[in-house]
Amino acid sequence: MSNVLQRTIFETPRVAEYFIAKELEAQTGQSRSQFAAVVLKELVDNALDAAETAGRAPEVGIECHIEEGSTRITVTDNGDGITPETVKRVLNYDTRASDKAAYRSPTRGLQGNALKTIIGIPSALGSEEPVVIEACGIRHTIRAWVDPAGALRVVHNTAPIAHRVGTAVTVHVPSRGLHGFSPGEWARRFAMFNPHAAVKITVCGNDSEQANKQDALIIDFYRLVSSDEWRKFSPTDPTSAHWYDDAALKVLVYHEIAHARQGGKDKPLREFVREFRGLTSTAKAKAVCAQVPEIRKLSDLDGRDDAIIRLLESMREQSAEPKPAVLGLVGEAHMRQRLEEWHDAIPDSFVYSKRLGIDHGLPFAVEVSSIMMNGGDGVRPDIGINFSPPFGDPFTAASLSCEKVQGYGIEGFLSSGHALPRQGRAAVPCAVAVHVTAPGLTFLDRAKSRVSLPAESTLRDALSDALWFAIRHIYREGERRRKDASREDRAIQQVYRGVRVSDKSAVFEVLPSAYHEATDDGAIRVSARDLYYTVRPKVLPLTGRNELGYDYFSQTLLTEYQQEFGRLEMLYYEARGVLYVPHSGQEVPLGTREVEEYDLPGWVFDKILYIEKRGVWEALKDSGLAERYDLAVISAQGYASEAARLLLSRAEAGHKCRIFVFHDADLAGYNIARTLAEETRRMPGHSIEVHDIGLKLEEALAMGLQTEPFRAQKKPPAKILARLTPVERDFFVRRHQRVEINAILPADRAGYIERKLEEAGATDKVVPPDGVLDDEAIGTYDRNLDATVQSIVD
């Protein structure tokens, strides 16, 4: 009898998510080269929260010791100190521990896994140095890693130490996680948005900038500048029932029920109600509970969603809606002091603007301040959300516009307003600070780094308005500089009269130096638009013309350059369009970086609809179309970006998704459908199967839709002309008439798309194989069982 291998069924714990660099990148939203910044930001956020919870003005210490091959980061606070029980919960990787995740309040962080990721980062980067936590008279020395089988290994030693106020956390980050790490910059930004905090930073060691000073020491001390009257929303402040909707309150209630099942207190309903703002009085709590007389304890609400809805309605009726001012403001005086202290400001150039309001039932406060500077390049804006600096611009997915200025995100708006450094000769040296406070913000990613704003958003309008008010004087100065530059260009044209250098030749000539300048010699990634503004002034002396357009540069010249000389690795294209994921409501911006980092979910959708016109999908969201058909939707604007087509190729090849396109009945719409499926100059070899559901001209005419005239810009592509029917050729080419998909009434669009999906046989639901469902059920059971056993043991 031959030997037969009896295979062992192995299980790999999900704890590996916290100890593998790729998984940590998804958790934190940052590349592994930025992990030092992740550690510093999360620790300072925790330090500020700890002091506020203890009712003290925060005193935060940051120490960075630069060592051979790594940097040792220590953050201290003056809170009550992390208890041994909390440290134990942090080391339980079967659950997430958070006192914020289920509450709607303007908190600094919502991940619920910050300390878990921090403990995993050194191991993920190859370090064996432990994480050290000192608090409550105990030093915890923790080294955690996963073995080759994916099992968690933890060495946790404790030792008594002299009691000290607060907590000190020390983490070693290897050099591979230190790219562009600027602890002083982070300390300054925290000081900008926390007037009540003292932030002290010490950097010492032998870094590259201090090569001849073995023990170089850099100290900054940002003392608190607020008065005793200054106030912000504290982690211990009660939240308001008006900040919850039915779904949000269900999340909170069921978190409380789960906590009780694991050995926590099963709160009486009246006690729970009195935890909300405006409901602390016995009379009001009693009145609320009278509306759900069958409920005594929170566990009675299990499976009673109707009672939760009645409870929320009663809580709202018995309490006043808080005014936005309760959220707190950084304040004009503090912003002015910081900007003028840190930058060479032109006297009397400071401007402060604030806007308070309600957006979809949630209050918000927006503050923007600016100064103009005496020379230099200016600085990138300081941006804060809920008194904490985020990574980059969190509003990049939001279109902001007001009067003469518009752009995606805060930095896009400032760039359009000449208020961003190195954005052409019209850029004005300036410094801008922007702060937004709001509870219940919706984020586009797990790391809570990109904010999603509704299509109709009062917050979006207020942010645009406040930005415009704060940079109007900068915009006017930039326009003056632009006009002066135009006059200079005309003078240069006279010098170069008779000399003709093509835009292409000039761009190819200057692009290498411009690329290295914009990317800081390959240290940072650069958008096509930022690269354009670096190239444009270099091209002018060669061409004698100021006519290089962004579309021509980004879509044609950059493509041809990379085809000839190779890909520019640090170049990315900004988001154009959004992928809407059914069932979860997640919205993924379709930029180069976002698509590279996005993992398509399994067993969620098997169809993707590309809509070429922005605004069309917003009117369809509430129809439930995406959920009924397991249909993801790309809401775009015209031709598909390279990022969108890469995503569609991955979806078709790896997930067997069927691709559909919905477009205008005109030459451009037909060409959008063609280029979505076929290769183009920018994407040679691209080929996917696309189901064109229209709008087709004959069908639009049969539906009685109104045609409209258009101006022919250029000769239609030959590939499209060859495919036109006689009727289409008559309307598009001779009469110059078209039909837009907007001509279909909003109430009829969902029905039109449903009919087309049914005609294509695309009505099946996504059903995972039995094995997948079995594995998920067993995995869920095992995790719940482990958590229950662990809670009993604890």
Residue, then its C-alpha position, 0 to 999 in steps of 0.5 A: m500500500s502506497n503512503v498517503l498524505q493525511r493533510t492537517i487542517f491548519e488555522t491561521p489567526r487574524v492577529a497577523e493583521y497587526f504584525i505584517a507591514k502590508e496589513l498595518e498599512a491598511q489599518t493605518g492608511q500609511s505606507r510602512s515608510q511612514f510608520a514612525a509618524v503613525v506611532l507619534k501621532e497615535l501616541v500624542d492623540n492618546a496623551l491629549d485624551a488621557a489628560e482631558t479625561a483626567g480633567r487636566a490641561p495636557e502636558v505632552g512630552i515627545e522625545c526622539h533619540i536617533e540611534e544606529g538604524s532606528t529611532r526611539i520615540t517616547v511620549t509622556d502625558n499627565g493623565d491618570g495612567i494606563t492601568p494594568e487591566t487596560v494593558k492586558r486588554v490591548l494585548n488581547y488581539d481577538t477584539r478591539a478595545s475602544d471607548k470611542a468607537a460606538y459614541r458620536s462625539p468629536t473625538r480625535g480617533l475612532q480606530g479602537n486599535a491604535l495601541k495594538t498597531i503600535i505594538g505590532i509596528p516594530s515587529a512588522l519592520g523587523s525589530e526585536e526591541p520591546v515596547v515599554i509602557e510605564a504607568c501606575g507604578i509599573r513598567h510593562t516590557i512587551r515584545a510581540w510577534v507572529d511565528p511562521a505559522g501566524a500564531l501570536r507570541v507575546v513576552h510581557n514582563t512587568a516590574p515595579i517603578a517609582h510612581r509617576v503621573g500619567t503614562a510614558v510609552t517608548v517604541h523603537v522604529p527601524s530606519r525603514g519606517l522613518h522616511g520623511f519623519s519630522p517630529g518637530e513638525w508634528a509637535r508644532r501642528f499639535a500645538m496649533f490645534n490645542p491651545h490648552a496643551a503644553v507640548k515639549i519636544t526633544v530630538c537628540g542623537n547622530d542624525s544625518e543633519q547633525a553628522n558632526k555633533q554626536d549628541a545634537l539636542i533640539i528642544d522646542f517647548y510650545r507652552l499653553v496659551s489659552s485662558d481659563e475660559w477656553r473650552k473644547f468638547s471633552p472625552t468625558d462630556p455627554t453626547s447628545a441624542h440629536w447626534y445619533d440616527d436609528a442605526a448609530l444608536k443601535v450600534l451603541v446599544y448593542h455594544e453595551i449589550a455585548h459588554a454586559r454579556q462579557g461580564g460587564k454591567d447590564k445598565p438600567l435603562r434610566e442610567f443609560v438615558r441619563e448619560f446623554r446631554g440634557l437628560t441627566s435630570t430624574a424627571k426627564a429620564k423618567a419621561v423618556c423611559a415611560q415611552v418604552p415601559e417594557i424595557r428595564k435594562l439595556s439587555d431587554l432591547d436585544g432584538r427590539d429595534d422598534a423600541i430603540i427607535r422609540l427610545l431615540e425619538s423620546m430622548r430627542e423630544q426631552s432634550a434640546e439640540p446643542k448649538p454648534a458652539v458646544l464643540g469648541l473652537v481653536g480660536e482667533a487669538h490662538m491661531r493668530q499668535r501661532l502663525e505670527e510667532w512661527h512665520d515672517a508675517i506681513p503686518d496686518s495680513f492676518v485674517y480669521s474666518k469661522r462658520l458654525g452650522i448643522d449638516h444632516g443633523l450634526p453640528f460643525a465648526v469650521e475655522v480658517s486663518s491665514i497670513m501673508m509672508n515676507g518672501g520665501d516659498g510659503v508653507r503647506p497648510d496646517i489642517g486639523i480635525n477635532f483638535s488633531p492633525p491628520f495625515g495629509d488633506p482629509f477632504t481630497a474627495a470633496s469638491l470645494s468651490c466659492e466665487k472664483v476659486q475651486g478645487y478638490g480638497i483644501e489643498g486643491f482649493l488653496s492651489s486654485g487661490h494662489a495660496l499653496p507654495r510652488q504652484g507657479r509664479a502667481a503663488v503668494p508666500c503665505a501660511v494657512a491653518v484650517h480646523v474642522t470640528a464635528p461628531g459622526l464624520t463619515f470616512l472613506d477608509r479604515a484608517k479614518s484618513r479621508v472624510s466623505l461629505p454628502a453631495e448636498s452638504t452644509l459643511r462643504d459649503a461652510l468650508s468653501d466659504a470660510l476658505w474663500f473669506a480667509i484667502r481673498h486678499i491672497y487671491r487678489e495678490g496672486e492675480r496681480r502676480r499672474k498679470d505681471a507674469s503675463r506681461e513678462d511673458r509677452a516681453i519674452q515672446q518679443v525676444y524669442r520672436g521667430v524662434r519656434v520650439s514646440d511644447k513637446s520638445a520643451v517639456f521633454e527638455v525640462l521634465p527630468s529636472a522638474y521631476h526631481e525638483a517636485t519629488d525632492d529627488g524621489a523622496i515624495r510622490v507628486s501629482a500630475r498637477d503639481l508636476y505641471y506647475t513645476v514644469r510650466p515656468k521652465v517651459l516658458p523661456l524655451t517656447g516664448r509662449n504661456e500656452l501649455g495647458y494642463d490637459y495637454f500636458s497630463q493626458t498627452l505629453l506625460t503619456e508620450y514621455q513615459q512611453e519613450f523614457g519609462r515610467l515616472e515611479m513617484l508620479y500619481y494622478e489625482a482622484r477622478g471619480v468615486l467607486y460606490v461599494p454596495h451594502s457597506g456604502q463605502e466610497v473609494p476615490l479613484g486616484t492612482r494611489e487609492v486604487e493601488e492600495y484598494d483591495l477588492p472585497g470578495w463576495v460583495f458584488d459581481k457587477i460594476l456600472y460606470i456612469e460617465k456623468r457626475g450627479v447622476w448616481e447621487a440621485l440613484k443611491d436611495s433607490g437600492l439599485a446597487e444592493r438589489y443587484d450586488l452592483a458597484v458603481i463608478s460615478a465619474q466625469g467623462y472619460a475613464s481615468e487610468a486608475a478607473r480602468l486598472l480597477l475594472s481590469r482587476a475586477e474582471a480578471g480576479h473577481k469575474c465582475r461584469i462591467f457595464v457603462f451608462h453614457d450620453a447619446d453623443l459622440a463623446g459618450y460612445n467614445i467613452a464606452r469604446t475607450l473603457a473596453e479597448e486599448t488607448r495610447r495611455m494604456p496599450g494592451h488594455s482590453i476588457e468586455v464592457h456591456d454598453i447599456g446606452l444611452k443609444l440615440e434610437e432608443a432615446l428618440a423612441m422614448g421621446l427624450q428631448t434632443e439638444p444642440f452641441r458644438a463640434q470641437k474636432k473631427p470625430p474619431a474614425k473608430i466611432l464614425a465607422r460604427l454609427t448607424p445612418v440615424e446616428r450619423d445624421f444627428f451627430v455629424r450633420r445636425h449636431q444634435r445629442v441626448e444626455i442621460n439627464a433627459i431621463l427623468p430622475a425617477d425613471r433612471a433606476g427603472y431604465i438601468e434595471r431593465k438593461l441589467e435584466e436584458a443582459g441577464a445580470t440579475d443573479k445575486v452574489v452567493p458564496p460557495d458553501g465552503v466560504l460560508d462554512d469557514e466564515a461561520i466557524g471562524t466567527y464561532d471560534r472568535n466569539l468562543d475565544a472571547t467568551v473564554q478569555s473574559i471568564v479567565d480574566 
